Amino acid sequence: MAVSRIDRKEPALIDNVPGLLLALLLVAVLAAIVLSYTLTAAIPA
């Protein structure tokens, strides 16, 4: 079953450059939100 997946022309997410850039952008946005939330929660105390 796994061999037939290679025959198909469906690139993996990491092999797809736009997909990889989109994933990196999503991770960066998530990191910024978490960092902002952590700083905002720590400062008022």
mmJSON file of the N, C-alpha and C atoms, coordinates in Angstrom:
{"data_MODEL":{"atom_site":{
"group_PDB":["ATOM","ATOM","ATOM","ATOM","ATOM","ATOM","ATOM","ATOM","ATOM","ATOM","ATOM","ATOM","ATOM","ATOM","ATOM","ATOM","ATOM","ATOM","ATOM","ATOM","ATOM","ATOM","ATOM","ATOM","ATOM","ATOM","ATOM","ATOM","ATOM","ATOM","ATOM","ATOM","ATOM","ATOM","ATOM","ATOM","ATOM","ATOM","ATOM","ATOM","ATOM","ATOM","ATOM","ATOM","ATOM","ATOM","ATOM","ATOM","ATOM","ATOM","ATOM","ATOM","ATOM","ATOM","ATOM","ATOM","ATOM","ATOM","ATOM","ATOM","ATOM","ATOM","ATOM","ATOM","ATOM","ATOM","ATOM","ATOM","ATOM","ATOM","ATOM","ATOM","ATOM","ATOM","ATOM","ATOM","ATOM","ATOM","ATOM","ATOM","ATOM","ATOM","ATOM","ATOM","ATOM","ATOM","ATOM","ATOM","ATOM","ATOM","ATOM","ATOM","ATOM","ATOM","ATOM","ATOM","ATOM","ATOM","ATOM","ATOM","ATOM","ATOM","ATOM","ATOM","ATOM","ATOM","ATOM","ATOM","ATOM","ATOM","ATOM","ATOM","ATOM","ATOM","ATOM","ATOM","ATOM","ATOM","ATOM","ATOM","ATOM","ATOM","ATOM","ATOM","ATOM","ATOM","ATOM","ATOM","ATOM","ATOM","ATOM","ATOM","ATOM","ATOM","ATOM"],
"id":[1,2,3,4,5,6,7,8,9,10,11,12,13,14,15,16,17,18,19,20,21,22,23,24,25,26,27,28,29,30,31,32,33,34,35,36,37,38,39,40,41,42,43,44,45,46,47,48,49,50,51,52,53,54,55,56,57,58,59,60,61,62,63,64,65,66,67,68,69,70,71,72,73,74,75,76,77,78,79,80,81,82,83,84,85,86,87,88,89,90,91,92,93,94,95,96,97,98,99,100,101,102,103,104,105,106,107,108,109,110,111,112,113,114,115,116,117,118,119,120,121,122,123,124,125,126,127,128,129,130,131,132,133,134,135],
"type_symbol":["N","C","C","N","C","C","N","C","C","N","C","C","N","C","C","N","C","C","N","C","C","N","C","C","N","C","C","N","C","C","N","C","C","N","C","C","N","C","C","N","C","C","N","C","C","N","C","C","N","C","C","N","C","C","N","C","C","N","C","C","N","C","C","N","C","C","N","C","C","N","C","C","N","C","C","N","C","C","N","C","C","N","C","C","N","C","C","N","C","C","N","C","C","N","C","C","N","C","C","N","C","C","N","C","C","N","C","C","N","C","C","N","C","C","N","C","C","N","C","C","N","C","C","N","C","C","N","C","C","N","C","C","N","C","C"],
"label_atom_id":["N","CA","C","N","CA","C","N","CA","C","N","CA","C","N","CA","C","N","CA","C","N","CA","C","N","CA","C","N","CA","C","N","CA","C","N","CA","C","N","CA","C","N","CA","C","N","CA","C","N","CA","C","N","CA","C","N","CA","C","N","CA","C","N","CA","C","N","CA","C","N","CA","C","N","CA","C","N","CA","C","N","CA","C","N","CA","C","N","CA","C","N","CA","C","N","CA","C","N","CA","C","N","CA","C","N","CA","C","N","CA","C","N","CA","C","N","CA","C","N","CA","C","N","CA","C","N","CA","C","N","CA","C","N","CA","C","N","CA","C","N","CA","C","N","CA","C","N","CA","C","N","CA","C","N","CA","C"],
"label_alt_id":[null,null,null,null,null,null,null,null,null,null,null,null,null,null,null,null,null,null,null,null,null,null,null,null,null,null,null,null,null,null,null,null,null,null,null,null,null,null,null,null,null,null,null,null,null,null,null,null,null,null,null,null,null,null,null,null,null,null,null,null,null,null,null,null,null,null,null,null,null,null,null,null,null,null,null,null,null,null,null,null,null,null,null,null,null,null,null,null,null,null,null,null,null,null,null,null,null,null,null,null,null,null,null,null,null,null,null,null,null,null,null,null,null,null,null,null,null,null,null,null,null,null,null,null,null,null,null,null,null,null,null,null,null,null,null],
"label_comp_id":["MET","MET","MET","ALA","ALA","ALA","VAL","VAL","VAL","SER","SER","SER","ARG","ARG","ARG","ILE","ILE","ILE","ASP","ASP","ASP","ARG","ARG","ARG","LYS","LYS","LYS","GLU","GLU","GLU","PRO","PRO","PRO","ALA","ALA","ALA","LEU","LEU","LEU","ILE","ILE","ILE","ASP","ASP","ASP","ASN","ASN","ASN","VAL","VAL","VAL","PRO","PRO","PRO","GLY","GLY","GLY","LEU","LEU","LEU","LEU","LEU","LEU","LEU","LEU","LEU","ALA","ALA","ALA","LEU","LEU","LEU","LEU","LEU","LEU","LEU","LEU","LEU","VAL","VAL","VAL","ALA","ALA","ALA","VAL","VAL","VAL","LEU","LEU","LEU","ALA","ALA","ALA","ALA","ALA","ALA","ILE","ILE","ILE","VAL","VAL","VAL","LEU","LEU","LEU","SER","SER","SER","TYR","TYR","TYR","THR","THR","THR","LEU","LEU","LEU","THR","THR","THR","ALA","ALA","ALA","ALA","ALA","ALA","ILE","ILE","ILE","PRO","PRO","PRO","ALA","ALA","ALA"],
"label_asym_id":["A","A","A","A","A","A","A","A","A","A","A","A","A","A","A","A","A","A","A","A","A","A","A","A","A","A","A","A","A","A","A","A","A","A","A","A","A","A","A","A","A","A","A","A","A","A","A","A","A","A","A","A","A","A","A","A","A","A","A","A","A","A","A","A","A","A","A","A","A","A","A","A","A","A","A","A","A","A","A","A","A","A","A","A","A","A","A","A","A","A","A","A","A","A","A","A","A","A","A","A","A","A","A","A","A","A","A","A","A","A","A","A","A","A","A","A","A","A","A","A","A","A","A","A","A","A","A","A","A","A","A","A","A","A","A"],
"label_entity_id":["1","1","1","1","1","1","1","1","1","1","1","1","1","1","1","1","1","1","1","1","1","1","1","1","1","1","1","1","1","1","1","1","1","1","1","1","1","1","1","1","1","1","1","1","1","1","1","1","1","1","1","1","1","1","1","1","1","1","1","1","1","1","1","1","1","1","1","1","1","1","1","1","1","1","1","1","1","1","1","1","1","1","1","1","1","1","1","1","1","1","1","1","1","1","1","1","1","1","1","1","1","1","1","1","1","1","1","1","1","1","1","1","1","1","1","1","1","1","1","1","1","1","1","1","1","1","1","1","1","1","1","1","1","1","1"],
"label_seq_id":[1,1,1,2,2,2,3,3,3,4,4,4,5,5,5,6,6,6,7,7,7,8,8,8,9,9,9,10,10,10,11,11,11,12,12,12,13,13,13,14,14,14,15,15,15,16,16,16,17,17,17,18,18,18,19,19,19,20,20,20,21,21,21,22,22,22,23,23,23,24,24,24,25,25,25,26,26,26,27,27,27,28,28,28,29,29,29,30,30,30,31,31,31,32,32,32,33,33,33,34,34,34,35,35,35,36,36,36,37,37,37,38,38,38,39,39,39,40,40,40,41,41,41,42,42,42,43,43,43,44,44,44,45,45,45],
"pdbx_PDB_ins_code":[null,null,null,null,null,null,null,null,null,null,null,null,null,null,null,null,null,null,null,null,null,null,null,null,null,null,null,null,null,null,null,null,null,null,null,null,null,null,null,null,null,null,null,null,null,null,null,null,null,null,null,null,null,null,null,null,null,null,null,null,null,null,null,null,null,null,null,null,null,null,null,null,null,null,null,null,null,null,null,null,null,null,null,null,null,null,null,null,null,null,null,null,null,null,null,null,null,null,null,null,null,null,null,null,null,null,null,null,null,null,null,null,null,null,null,null,null,null,null,null,null,null,null,null,null,null,null,null,null,null,null,null,null,null,null],
"Cartn_x":[0.827,0.0,0.869,1.955,2.796,3.518,3.776,4.506,3.639,2.323,1.433,1.341,1.61,1.558,2.7,3.831,4.972,4.693,3.937,3.643,2.745,1.906,1.031,1.848,1.365,2.095,1.529,1.572,1.123,2.325,2.922,4.095,3.725,4.646,4.414,4.419,3.938,3.844,5.219,6.219,7.568,8.245,7.885,8.473,7.902,6.729,6.084,6.568,7.292,7.887,6.831,5.781,4.75,4.099,3.906,3.318,4.237,5.537,6.511,6.562,6.541,6.549,5.282,4.158,2.894,2.931,3.514,3.629,4.539,5.651,6.563,5.875,5.084,4.362,3.35,2.663,1.676,2.351,3.497,4.242,4.711,5.157,5.624,4.478,3.304,2.137,1.721,1.706,1.35,2.347,3.627,4.657,4.481,4.157,3.965,2.759,1.677,0.475,0.763,1.436,1.749,2.681,3.686,4.633,3.921,3.059,2.313,1.4,0.731,-0.169,0.613,1.776,2.595,3.1,3.571,4.073,2.94,1.777,0.644,0.153,0.226,-0.237,0.774,2.045,3.084,3.244,3.028,3.298,2.31,0.988,0.054,0.274,0.83,1.046,2.132],
"Cartn_y":[-1.206,0.0,1.267,1.232,2.423,2.722,1.671,1.88,2.622,2.349,2.988,4.489,4.901,6.33,7.075,6.41,7.042,7.215,6.29,6.369,7.567,7.924,9.078,10.369,11.383,12.658,13.589,13.14,13.973,14.255,15.432,15.744,15.847,15.455,15.582,17.059,17.374,18.773,19.429,18.677,19.236,19.344,18.464,18.532,19.715,20.18,21.296,22.595,23.411,24.625,25.602,25.927,26.838,26.286,24.988,24.374,24.507,24.349,24.47,25.908,26.867,28.277,28.617,28.078,28.33,27.742,26.549,25.91,26.734,27.234,28.064,29.354,29.941,31.165,30.902,29.764,29.405,29.211,28.537,28.317,29.656,30.561,31.87,32.661,32.607,33.32,32.733,31.401,30.749,31.117,31.119,31.464,32.91,33.814,35.22,35.379,34.644,34.722,34.184,33.053,32.449,33.359,33.915,34.805,36.056,36.622,37.817,37.517,36.371,35.991,35.78,35.15,34.888,36.194,37.115,38.397,39.211,39.208,39.98,39.417,38.1,37.473,37.684,37.864,37.97,39.413,40.381,41.785,42.357,42.183,42.827,42.407,41.219,40.76,41.627],
"Cartn_z":[0.0,0.0,0.0,0.748,0.869,-0.443,-1.25,-2.5,-3.511,-3.502,-4.466,-4.207,-2.979,-2.665,-3.364,-3.542,-4.201,-5.698,-6.278,-7.706,-8.011,-7.081,-7.285,-7.263,-7.957,-7.983,-6.918,-5.68,-4.561,-3.666,-3.778,-2.962,-1.494,-0.641,0.792,1.162,2.356,2.772,2.821,3.277,3.408,2.043,1.104,-0.237,-1.011,-0.598,-1.276,-0.644,-1.41,-0.84,-0.328,-1.093,-0.563,0.702,0.742,1.933,3.13,2.884,3.975,4.482,3.556,3.961,4.734,4.305,4.996,6.397,6.521,7.837,8.747,8.208,9.005,9.436,8.538,8.871,9.979,9.888,10.907,12.258,12.254,13.504,14.082,13.214,13.681,14.303,13.676,14.209,15.548,15.632,16.896,17.989,17.656,18.641,19.102,18.188,18.546,19.467,19.18,20.019,21.415,21.486,22.79,23.581,22.916,23.592,24.095,23.26,23.653,24.833,24.791,25.885,27.178,27.069,28.263,28.866,28.019,28.522,29.14,28.493,29.001,30.327,30.483,31.72,32.844,32.509,33.536,34.029,33.16,33.521,34.562,34.409,35.352,36.8,37.038,38.412,39.038],
"occupancy":[1.0,1.0,1.0,1.0,1.0,1.0,1.0,1.0,1.0,1.0,1.0,1.0,1.0,1.0,1.0,1.0,1.0,1.0,1.0,1.0,1.0,1.0,1.0,1.0,1.0,1.0,1.0,1.0,1.0,1.0,1.0,1.0,1.0,1.0,1.0,1.0,1.0,1.0,1.0,1.0,1.0,1.0,1.0,1.0,1.0,1.0,1.0,1.0,1.0,1.0,1.0,1.0,1.0,1.0,1.0,1.0,1.0,1.0,1.0,1.0,1.0,1.0,1.0,1.0,1.0,1.0,1.0,1.0,1.0,1.0,1.0,1.0,1.0,1.0,1.0,1.0,1.0,1.0,1.0,1.0,1.0,1.0,1.0,1.0,1.0,1.0,1.0,1.0,1.0,1.0,1.0,1.0,1.0,1.0,1.0,1.0,1.0,1.0,1.0,1.0,1.0,1.0,1.0,1.0,1.0,1.0,1.0,1.0,1.0,1.0,1.0,1.0,1.0,1.0,1.0,1.0,1.0,1.0,1.0,1.0,1.0,1.0,1.0,1.0,1.0,1.0,1.0,1.0,1.0,1.0,1.0,1.0,1.0,1.0,1.0],
"B_iso_or_equiv":[0.0,0.0,0.0,0.0,0.0,0.0,0.0,0.0,0.0,0.0,0.0,0.0,0.0,0.0,0.0,0.0,0.0,0.0,0.0,0.0,0.0,0.0,0.0,0.0,0.0,0.0,0.0,0.0,0.0,0.0,0.0,0.0,0.0,0.0,0.0,0.0,0.0,0.0,0.0,0.0,0.0,0.0,0.0,0.0,0.0,0.0,0.0,0.0,0.0,0.0,0.0,0.0,0.0,0.0,0.0,0.0,0.0,0.0,0.0,0.0,0.0,0.0,0.0,0.0,0.0,0.0,0.0,0.0,0.0,0.0,0.0,0.0,0.0,0.0,0.0,0.0,0.0,0.0,0.0,0.0,0.0,0.0,0.0,0.0,0.0,0.0,0.0,0.0,0.0,0.0,0.0,0.0,0.0,0.0,0.0,0.0,0.0,0.0,0.0,0.0,0.0,0.0,0.0,0.0,0.0,0.0,0.0,0.0,0.0,0.0,0.0,0.0,0.0,0.0,0.0,0.0,0.0,0.0,0.0,0.0,0.0,0.0,0.0,0.0,0.0,0.0,0.0,0.0,0.0,0.0,0.0,0.0,0.0,0.0,0.0],
"pdbx_formal_charge":[null,null,null,null,null,null,null,null,null,null,null,null,null,null,null,null,null,null,null,null,null,null,null,null,null,null,null,null,null,null,null,null,null,null,null,null,null,null,null,null,null,null,null,null,null,null,null,null,null,null,null,null,null,null,null,null,null,null,null,null,null,null,null,null,null,null,null,null,null,null,null,null,null,null,null,null,null,null,null,null,null,null,null,null,null,null,null,null,null,null,null,null,null,null,null,null,null,null,null,null,null,null,null,null,null,null,null,null,null,null,null,null,null,null,null,null,null,null,null,null,null,null,null,null,null,null,null,null,null,null,null,null,null,null,null],
"auth_seq_id":[1,1,1,2,2,2,3,3,3,4,4,4,5,5,5,6,6,6,7,7,7,8,8,8,9,9,9,10,10,10,11,11,11,12,12,12,13,13,13,14,14,14,15,15,15,16,16,16,17,17,17,18,18,18,19,19,19,20,20,20,21,21,21,22,22,22,23,23,23,24,24,24,25,25,25,26,26,26,27,27,27,28,28,28,29,29,29,30,30,30,31,31,31,32,32,32,33,33,33,34,34,34,35,35,35,36,36,36,37,37,37,38,38,38,39,39,39,40,40,40,41,41,41,42,42,42,43,43,43,44,44,44,45,45,45],
"auth_comp_id":["MET","MET","MET","ALA","ALA","ALA","VAL","VAL","VAL","SER","SER","SER","ARG","ARG","ARG","ILE","ILE","ILE","ASP","ASP","ASP","ARG","ARG","ARG","LYS","LYS","LYS","GLU","GLU","GLU","PRO","PRO","PRO","ALA","ALA","ALA","LEU","LEU","LEU","ILE","ILE","ILE","ASP","ASP","ASP","ASN","ASN","ASN","VAL","VAL","VAL","PRO","PRO","PRO","GLY","GLY","GLY","LEU","LEU","LEU","LEU","LEU","LEU","LEU","LEU","LEU","ALA","ALA","ALA","LEU","LEU","LEU","LEU","LEU","LEU","LEU","LEU","LEU","VAL","VAL","VAL","ALA","ALA","ALA","VAL","VAL","VAL","LEU","LEU","LEU","ALA","ALA","ALA","ALA","ALA","ALA","ILE","ILE","ILE","VAL","VAL","VAL","LEU","LEU","LEU","SER","SER","SER","TYR","TYR","TYR","THR","THR","THR","LEU","LEU","LEU","THR","THR","THR","ALA","ALA","ALA","ALA","ALA","ALA","ILE","ILE","ILE","PRO","PRO","PRO","ALA","ALA","ALA"],
"auth_asym_id":["A","A","A","A","A","A","A","A","A","A","A","A","A","A","A","A","A","A","A","A","A","A","A","A","A","A","A","A","A","A","A","A","A","A","A","A","A","A","A","A","A","A","A","A","A","A","A","A","A","A","A","A","A","A","A","A","A","A","A","A","A","A","A","A","A","A","A","A","A","A","A","A","A","A","A","A","A","A","A","A","A","A","A","A","A","A","A","A","A","A","A","A","A","A","A","A","A","A","A","A","A","A","A","A","A","A","A","A","A","A","A","A","A","A","A","A","A","A","A","A","A","A","A","A","A","A","A","A","A","A","A","A","A","A","A"],
"auth_atom_id":["N","CA","C","N","CA","C","N","CA","C","N","CA","C","N","CA","C","N","CA","C","N","CA","C","N","CA","C","N","CA","C","N","CA","C","N","CA","C","N","CA","C","N","CA","C","N","CA","C","N","CA","C","N","CA","C","N","CA","C","N","CA","C","N","CA","C","N","CA","C","N","CA","C","N","CA","C","N","CA","C","N","CA","C","N","CA","C","N","CA","C","N","CA","C","N","CA","C","N","CA","C","N","CA","C","N","CA","C","N","CA","C","N","CA","C","N","CA","C","N","CA","C","N","CA","C","N","CA","C","N","CA","C","N","CA","C","N","CA","C","N","CA","C","N","CA","C","N","CA","C","N","CA","C","N","CA","C"],
"pdbx_PDB_model_num":[1,1,1,1,1,1,1,1,1,1,1,1,1,1,1,1,1,1,1,1,1,1,1,1,1,1,1,1,1,1,1,1,1,1,1,1,1,1,1,1,1,1,1,1,1,1,1,1,1,1,1,1,1,1,1,1,1,1,1,1,1,1,1,1,1,1,1,1,1,1,1,1,1,1,1,1,1,1,1,1,1,1,1,1,1,1,1,1,1,1,1,1,1,1,1,1,1,1,1,1,1,1,1,1,1,1,1,1,1,1,1,1,1,1,1,1,1,1,1,1,1,1,1,1,1,1,1,1,1,1,1,1,1,1,1]
}}}
